[in-house]
Amino acid sequence: MNNKKFNKLKDIIYNKVLDLYPFLNRKEFFKLTKRMNIDNIRIQREGELLKFRRWEPNWELPKEINIKEETIKYGSSRKNQDIIKRTLWAKIEKLENFQRRWSSNKTPRYWGNQAKIPYQIIKSDVWCKIHDNWFFTGIIPKPKEFIYNNKWLYYRIPTGYLGISYISSDYHSHFILLPSSIKADNFFFEGLGLQQGDGTQSLSDVHVTFTNACEDLIYHQIEWFKRLGISKKALRILPEIPTSLNIEKEVLKWKTALKVSGIKEYQFRKAKINNRNLKNSLVQILFHNKLFKAVYLHLLYNLRKEIIKEKSECINYIKGILASEGSVKVRKDSRLLSAIKISASREDTRDFYKNCLLNLGIIPSKDELTKGSEAVMITKLKNYKKILEMNLLSLHPKKQERFINTLKNYQTIRKGGVN
């Protein structure tokens, strides 16, 4: 595949809209998916036919589609967890036709014999579950969008979306539907910075998360995931509560707070309370999907070239970084700022943050390199003034308040007397 024409991000982001097809159809994305053990991956445009699931020639095509919310019970170490998933059901055929296909009097457990598709009878019609985790927002398939061909049910990708898929070794189709384009505005780059700081980046699992104690940032990222095509109903919320606090009270606090963003009580998992190092009550947004994880990581890894050269995007990205990984350090003896600290254990990450800051006219000091506390350090009043002018701490209300209140103390210092 020739990807030369997609190598320049200026050809992909046009008028602040990120066109996902050329952005994903690049060697970097295919290398990433290989590292995640995803083979034979395909990227398809709207209108193209996506392999939906295995099907048989004697089965009728869907006649009506419905989305349900179901409780899924896990086994093994997760047997106590009840997970609510959005499932896709299709009306297939009349009950009399279904019964005619079975020769014995024994009630069949599954529709379709060897395919083992769960079914239910509703008003003499047979409905079958055709997808067990329909997490896409705003998409309800139409019967006319399905066709049969060579033992597969195909789905025509709807207008405004693209499909990413692969077939696993057991011949199951795995796919996601994403908006064809994403608004690449201030909000988007803020969210990218927040995910860089407080989101998971492991290649070894299927989890996409964001963890924080600030309600405003949780609200922000719930909407950020929605913009990428993930339904709010697909998100799960895991409270993490220090043992020193009232667990029930803290969980209720988060449930009440997140109602504002449309999160329902059933989306909460049992609170995690075994972290003895935890000082503040926080929550984690969780979403599980291997293909979406690949897209998400590709966004984090490969928009850096765009961020570093565009000042407005750099500003909003750094806002997200400071809100997630930044801290305002104050000298106890003088109530003046000692530093703005951006935690980052990896040297290449610190180097990228420093290049972003230099692009904004902020000159970092020498890195903090104490093991477990590695960070980019920002000192000097002239840098603090630039942070204030660009409102770089505004995403996190408490950090912003602490920063501004501390800056007021500089008014009593002689000109030139501040380091």
C-alpha positions, 0 to 999 in steps of 0.5 A: 500500500502506498501511503506517501500522500498521507504522510503530511498531517496538513493534508489530513487536518483541513479547516480544523477537521480531522479526516480519519480515513487518511489519518488511519490509512498510514504505515504507522497505524498498521505497525501499531495494530501488528504490535497489538497482535491484530492481523488482516485489518481493513479500513473501509469508507461509508457505503462499503460492505463490512463483514458483520457476522457468519450467516447461513444461506437458509437464514432470513435477513433482518427485518427489524432492528432493536437495541437492548441493554442486558446484564452480562455475568462473567465467570472466573475471577470476575464472577461477581461483576454484572456488566450492562451491555447494549446488544443488537437484536434483529427480527428474523422470521415467524415462529412457525417457520422457525419451528418447522426447521426443527424435527424433534419436539425438544425446544432448541437452545439456539437459533440456527443450530451450530451458529448458536445465536441466542434468540427470543420469541416476541409476539410469534416472531423470532428475534436473534441477538446479532451483536453483543456490544453495540457501543456506537452512538447515534447508529441504529442499523436499518434492515436494508443495510444488510445483505448475505454473501458466501456465509457472511452477513454484510453491513453497509457502512452508514453515511458519515462513518468508516469501518475498521475490522479484522477476522480472528482465527476463529472466523469471528468478525471484529469491527468498530464504526467511527465518525469519518471526521472529527472536529479538531478544535480546542476541546479535542486537543484539550482531551488529547492532552488529558488522555496523554496524562491520565489515560491508559497507554498499554498495548497489552490490554483492551482497556481505554481509561481516564482517571481523575478526581476532578469532576470537570475533567471527568465531564470533559472526557465523557464528552470527548469519548462521545465525539469519537463515536462512543456512546455514553451508555457504553462507558463504565465508572469505577470509583476509587476511594481511600479507606479513610473516607466513608465509602458509601458517601463517596460513591453516592457523591460520584453518582450524583455528580455524574448524572449531569453528564447522563451517566446512570447508576447501573454504569457504576462498578463496585468501588475499589478500596484496596489502594492504601496509597490513595489520598483523594476520592476519584473515578475511572472511566472505562471502555473495553475494545481492542480496535478502538484502543488501537485508534486511540493510541494512534491519535496519541502517538501520531498527532504530535507533529501537528501539535508541535507546529500549531500554537493554538493546538499546542496551547490546548494540548498543554492545558490538558497536560497541566490539568492531568499531570501538572501541579502548582508548587508553593514555597512554605516560607514565602508563599511564592511559587517554587515551580509548576511541575509536569510529571512524566517518567519517560525522557522522550515524553518530557522532551516533547512537553518541553518542545511544546512549552518552548513553542509557547515561549515558556522556557523550562528549567532543568528536569526533576530526575528523582526516581518516581518523581521525574518531571518537567519543571517550570520556574521564573516569574516571566514563565508564570506570566505566560502561563497566566496570559494563555490561561494554561491552568484553566481546565482544572479549577483548583489548580487555577485558583491556587496558581492565581492566588499565589501569583497575587503575592508577587505584587509586594515584591520589588521589581527584579527581586523574583527569581 
